[in-house]
Amino acid sequence: MLRLSHMSQDIREFISPFTEILAFGEPTHLEHAHTWIRNELFEQLAGLGYRSIALETCRVRAVMVNDFVQHGMGDLDTVMKEGFSHRFGEWPANRELVSWMREYNADRPAAERLAFHGFDFQTETTSAPSPRPYLEHARDYLGEDVDLVIDDEEWGRDEAVLDSTRSPGRSEEAVRLREIGTGMLRRLHARMPELVADTSREEWNNAELHLTAGLSLLRYHRECAEPNPLGVRITRLCQMRDGVMARNLLEIRRIEAGRGPTFVFAHNAHLQRTNSSMEIAGERIEWFSAGALVAPVLGDQYTVIAGTLGRNDSFGLGEPDKATLEGQLQSRFTTWGMTGDKPEGETRKDTKLEMGYFPLDQHLLAGVDALLHVRVGRPVTR
């Protein structure tokens, strides 16, 4: 057992021969030191046989990023702009990661190239896009003549999520789209041998990916149309999002199983084995994270390291009190490090909702295997 006095920057001390998914969390999306450290760790892991990374970004969009890092398709600027959701393509650390992966893959055979995946749903907390482009991709692949003309703005506006009376999720149009999508998915599977022979397995996989994403969006919009209180609505949407993330992680592992383990990076709240919670609009909501959903399936093949933070001046997170859990970690080292032991202390109280920072507490500690603590956070750049 590692002790708090022993902080390591060697990722080998925190993985086992059984690890298939190594998940590394960050405590807030506003802090970038964890993202730069993630890049350093992935370089270590590539030398240990890891052949894929999965980030908290839209799985469909990430196909463009993977085409670039594996095959050199497209240009870096376009990939960063269009291949990421949630504006994560603007992060310099993500640009560095994509560039490094392309360079790493350039002179390697296909079997040894690193793969890039997104495992997130294509939604924001308060908005979800139109399902039309996803259904159209599958329609065109199948060569079918189906009318999918809908008002994308009506589906994509914030009100469609936040106000059930303005959601199109229960409309006749939504019912028609669900019937069309379900039918196409049935035919896509029924015609698989023929379609793969005429195109490729990769193109068939991409069509299935788009179609299941479109159907998931339709279910999401259907939930938005339910006349529930805001707390119930947001809870169910968080449950649905992490359910899709869990399904995507298991599917990514199926794809990558023969090539090596997968490194996963997201907010701690999506990776911990224990249930997650947060406050939004004065409501406290709780749900099971993607990590909590995949952990029972993978058992000891799933390892999760939670990211923690001492201080970040750029968004007003001050030095933690020495009696807090972060304060206990803060006194052990000067930059950053990992530990498999768990500190004892109080939960810090100096955070604000707008920081997006989830303080370290005993509940989170119970849901992770190790901690990666950053003493003083970094701005967006190095």
C-alpha positions in Angstrom: 0.0 0.0 0.0 1.3 3.4 -1.0 1.5 6.0 1.8 0.7 9.7 1.6 4.4 10.5 2.2 5.1 8.7 -1.1 4.0 10.6 -4.1 4.9 9.3 -7.5 4.8 10.5 -11.0 5.2 7.0 -12.4 1.9 5.7 -13.7 3.2 2.1 -13.6 2.7 2.1 -9.9 -1.0 2.5 -10.3 -2.0 0.0 -12.9 -2.1 -3.8 -12.8 -1.8 -6.5 -15.5 -5.6 -6.8 -15.3 -6.3 -3.1 -16.1 -8.3 -2.7 -19.4 -9.6 0.8 -18.7 -7.4 3.3 -16.8 -9.6 6.3 -16.0 -8.1 9.6 -14.9 -10.5 12.3 -13.7 -10.2 16.1 -13.3 -12.0 18.0 -10.6 -13.1 20.9 -12.8 -13.0 21.7 -16.5 -11.7 25.2 -15.7 -8.3 23.9 -14.5 -5.8 22.8 -17.1 -2.9 21.3 -15.2 -4.6 17.9 -15.2 -5.0 18.1 -19.0 -1.3 18.7 -19.6 -0.4 15.9 -17.1 -2.8 13.6 -19.0 -0.7 14.1 -22.1 2.5 13.2 -20.2 0.8 10.1 -18.7 -0.5 8.9 -22.1 3.0 9.1 -23.5 4.1 6.8 -20.7 1.2 4.5 -21.3 1.8 4.3 -25.0 5.2 2.8 -24.1 3.4 0.3 -21.9 1.1 -1.1 -24.6 -1.8 1.3 -24.4 -3.2 1.9 -27.9 -6.2 4.2 -27.4 -7.4 7.2 -25.5 -11.1 8.2 -24.9 -12.0 11.7 -23.9 -15.2 13.4 -22.6 -16.2 14.6 -26.0 -18.8 13.6 -28.5 -18.2 10.1 -29.9 -19.5 10.9 -33.3 -17.4 14.0 -33.8 -14.3 12.2 -32.5 -14.3 10.0 -35.6 -12.8 13.0 -37.5 -10.1 13.3 -34.9 -9.3 9.6 -35.2 -9.1 9.8 -39.0 -6.6 12.5 -38.6 -4.3 10.9 -36.0 -4.4 7.4 -37.6 -4.6 8.3 -41.4 -3.6 12.0 -41.7 -7.0 12.9 -43.1 -7.9 16.6 -43.0 -6.0 19.4 -41.4 -5.3 20.1 -37.7 -7.2 23.4 -37.5 -10.4 21.9 -38.9 -10.1 18.8 -36.8 -9.8 20.8 -33.6 -12.8 23.0 -34.6 -15.2 20.3 -35.7 -13.9 17.1 -34.1 -14.6 18.1 -30.5 -17.8 19.0 -28.6 -18.2 21.2 -25.6 -15.6 23.6 -27.0 -12.8 21.3 -25.9 -11.1 21.7 -29.2 -10.0 25.1 -28.1 -7.8 23.7 -25.3 -4.1 23.9 -26.2 -3.5 20.7 -24.3 -5.9 18.8 -26.6 -4.3 20.3 -29.7 -0.9 19.1 -28.4 -2.4 15.7 -27.8 -3.8 15.3 -31.3 -0.6 16.6 -32.9 1.6 14.2 -30.8 -0.7 11.2 -31.7 -0.4 12.0 -35.4 3.3 12.3 -35.2 3.6 9.1 -33.2 1.4 7.2 -35.7 3.1 8.6 -38.8 5.7 5.9 -39.3 4.0 3.0 -37.6 2.0 0.0 -39.0 -1.8 0.2 -38.6 -1.9 -2.3 -35.7 0.4 -0.2 -33.6 -1.1 3.2 -34.2 -2.8 5.0 -31.3 -6.6 5.5 -31.6 -8.6 8.5 -30.5 -12.2 8.1 -29.2 -14.8 10.3 -27.7 -17.1 8.6 -25.3 -19.5 11.4 -24.5 -23.1 12.0 -25.6 -23.4 15.0 -28.0 -25.4 17.1 -25.5 -24.8 20.1 -23.2 -26.4 20.4 -19.8 -29.0 22.7 -21.1 -29.2 21.9 -24.8 -29.2 19.0 -27.2 -28.8 19.2 -31.0 -31.2 18.0 -33.7 -31.0 14.3 -34.5 -31.3 15.0 -38.3 -27.6 14.9 -39.3 -27.1 11.5 -37.5 -30.2 9.9 -39.1 -29.2 11.4 -42.5 -25.8 9.7 -42.4 -27.4 6.3 -41.8 -30.0 7.0 -44.5 -27.4 7.9 -47.1 -25.3 4.8 -46.2 -28.3 2.5 -46.6 -29.2 4.3 -49.9 -32.8 4.9 -48.8 -35.2 7.7 -49.8 -36.5 9.0 -46.5 -37.7 12.6 -45.8 -35.8 13.9 -42.8 -36.4 17.6 -43.2 -36.9 19.1 -39.8 -36.3 22.5 -38.1 -32.9 22.1 -36.5 -33.2 25.3 -34.5 -36.4 24.2 -32.9 -34.7 21.1 -31.6 -31.4 22.7 -30.6 -32.5 25.7 -28.6 -32.1 25.7 -24.8 -35.8 26.0 -24.2 -36.3 22.6 -25.8 -34.5 21.1 -22.8 -35.5 23.4 -20.0 -39.2 23.9 -20.8 -41.2 20.8 -21.4 -43.9 22.8 -23.2 -41.5 23.9 -25.8 -39.8 20.6 -26.4 -40.4 18.7 -29.7 -39.7 15.4 -28.0 -43.3 14.2 -27.9 -44.4 15.7 -31.2 -45.7 13.7 -34.2 -42.5 14.6 -35.9 -40.5 13.0 -33.1 -42.6 9.8 -33.2 -42.1 9.6 -37.0 -38.3 10.1 -36.6 -38.1 7.4 -33.9 -40.0 5.0 -36.2 -37.7 5.8 -39.1 -34.5 5.4 -37.0 -35.6 2.2 -35.4 -36.5 0.8 -38.9 -33.1 1.8 -40.3 -31.3 0.2 -37.4 -33.1 -3.0 -38.0 -32.3 -3.0 -41.7 -28.7 -2.0 -41.0 -28.2 -5.1 -38.9 -30.2 -7.4 -41.2 -28.1 -6.3 -44.3 -24.8 -6.3 -42.5 -23.0 -8.9 -44.7 -24.1 -7.3 -47.9 -23.3 -3.7 -46.7 -19.9 -4.6 -45.4 -19.0 -6.4 -48.6 -20.1 -3.4 -50.7 -18.4 -0.8 -48.4 -16.2 -1.7 -45.4 -16.6 -2.8 -41.8 -15.4 0.7 -40.8 -18.1 2.4 -42.8 -20.7 0.1 -41.5 -19.6 0.8 -37.9 -19.7 4.5 -38.6 -23.3 4.2 -39.9 -24.3 2.3 -36.8 -22.6 4.8 -34.6 -24.5 7.7 -36.2 -27.8 5.9 -36.1 -27.5 4.9 -32.4 -26.5 8.5 -31.6 -29.5 9.8 -33.4 -31.8 7.4 -31.6 -30.2 8.3 -28.2 -30.9 12.0 -29.0 -34.5 11.2 -29.7 -34.8 9.5 -26.4 -33.1 12.4 -24.7 -35.6 14.9 -26.3 -38.5 12.6 -25.3 -37.4 12.9 -21.7 -37.1 16.7 -22.0 -40.8 16.8 -23.0 -42.0 15.1 -19.8 -43.7 17.7 -17.5 -41.5 17.0 -14.5 -40.0 19.5 -12.0 -36.6 20.8 -13.0 -34.7 18.7 -10.4 -36.3 15.5 -11.7 -35.7 16.5 -15.3 -32.0 17.3 -14.9 -31.5 14.1 -12.8 -33.0 12.0 -15.6 -31.0 13.7 -18.2 -27.8 13.2 -16.3 -28.7 9.6 -15.9 -29.3 9.3 -19.6 -26.1 11.0 -20.5 -23.9 8.8 -18.3 -25.8 5.8 -19.5 -24.8 6.6 -23.0 -21.2 7.3 -21.9 -21.1 3.9 -20.2 -22.4 2.1 -23.3 -19.8 3.9 -25.4 -16.9 3.0 -23.0 -17.9 -0.7 -23.2 -18.2 -0.5 -27.0 -14.8 1.2 -27.3 -13.3 -1.6 -25.2 -14.9 -4.2 -27.5 -13.2 -2.5 -30.4 -9.8 -2.1 -28.7 -9.7 -5.4 -26.8 -7.2 -7.0 -29.1 -4.9 -4.0 -29.3 -4.3 -3.0 -25.7 -5.8 -1.1 -22.7 -7.6 2.3 -23.0 -6.8 5.5 -21.2 -9.9 7.5 -20.3 -10.0 11.2 -19.3 -13.1 13.1 -18.0 -14.5 14.9 -15.0 -14.3 12.9 -11.8 -18.1 12.9 -11.7 -18.3 10.7 -14.8 -15.7 8.2 -13.6 -16.1 7.5 -9.9 -17.6 4.1 -8.9 -19.8 5.8 -6.3 -22.9 7.8 -7.4 -22.3 11.4 -8.4 -24.2 14.5 -7.2 -24.3 18.3 -7.8 -26.4 21.3 -7.3 -28.0 23.1 -10.2 -30.6 25.9 -10.1 -30.9 25.3 -6.3 -31.7 21.6 -6.8 -29.5 18.8 -5.6 -29.4 15.9 -8.1 -27.8 12.5 -7.8 -27.1 9.9 -10.5 -24.8 7.0 -11.3 -21.8 8.0 -13.3 -20.5 6.1 -16.3 -17.7 4.7 -14.1 -20.3 3.4 -11.6 -22.1 1.7 -14.4 -19.1 0.0 -16.1 -17.3 -0.9 -12.9 -19.6 -3.9 -12.1 -19.1 -5.2 -15.6 -15.3 -4.8 -15.8 -14.5 -5.6 -12.1 -10.7 -5.3 -11.5 -10.2 -4.4 -15.2 -11.4 -0.9 -14.3 -9.0 1.4 -12.5 -9.8 5.0 -11.7 -7.5 7.8 -10.5 -9.3 11.0 -9.3 -7.7 14.4 -9.9 -7.6 16.8 -7.0 -6.5 20.5 -6.8 -5.0 22.6 -4.1 -5.1 26.1 -5.5 -5.8 27.9 -8.7 -5.6 31.7 -8.8 -7.1 32.1 -12.2 -10.6 31.3 -11.0 -10.3 32.2 -7.4 -9.7 28.8 -5.7 -7.5 29.8 -2.7 -5.1 27.8 -0.6 -7.0 25.0 1.2 -7.3 24.8 4.9 -4.8 22.4 6.4 -7.6 20.4 8.0 -9.2 19.6 4.7 -8.5 16.6 2.5 -6.9 18.8 -0.1 -4.9 20.6 2.6 -3.5 17.2 3.8 -2.4 16.4 0.3 -1.1 20.0 -0.3 1.6 19.7 2.4 3.1 16.5 1.0 4.8 17.7 -2.2 5.7 20.8 -4.3 4.2 20.2 -7.8 2.0 17.2 -8.5 1.9 13.5 -7.7 -0.1 10.3 -7.4 -0.8 8.3 -4.3 -2.7 5.1 -3.7 -3.4 5.9 0.0 -6.3 8.0 1.1 -6.0 11.2 3.3 -8.2 11.9 6.3 -9.7 15.3 6.9 -12.6 17.6 6.3 -14.3 18.6 3.1 -13.3 22.0 1.9 -15.9 24.8 2.0 -14.2 27.5 -0.1 -15.5 26.5 -3.5 -18.3 28.2 -5.6 -20.7 26.5 -8.1 -19.3 28.6 -11.0 -15.9 27.0 -10.5 -17.3 23.6 -11.5 -14.9 22.2 -8.8 -16.1 19.1 -6.9 -14.3 19.1 -3.6 -12.6 15.9 -2.4 -14.8 14.1 0.2 -15.1 10.6 1.7 -17.8 9.6 -0.8 -15.5 10.4 -3.8 -12.6 8.7 -2.0 -14.6 5.5 -1.7 -15.2 5.4 -5.4 -11.6 5.7 -6.7 -8.4 3.7 -6.5 -5.9 6.5 -6.3 -5.5 10.3 -6.4 -3.5 12.7 -8.6 -3.1 15.9 -6.7 -2.0 19.2 -8.3 -0.7 21.6 -5.7 -1.0 24.8 -7.8 -3.1 24.8 -10.9 -2.1 26.1 -14.3 -3.9 28.5 -16.7 -4.9 27.3 -20.2 -1.3 27.4 -21.5 1.6 25.6 -20.1 
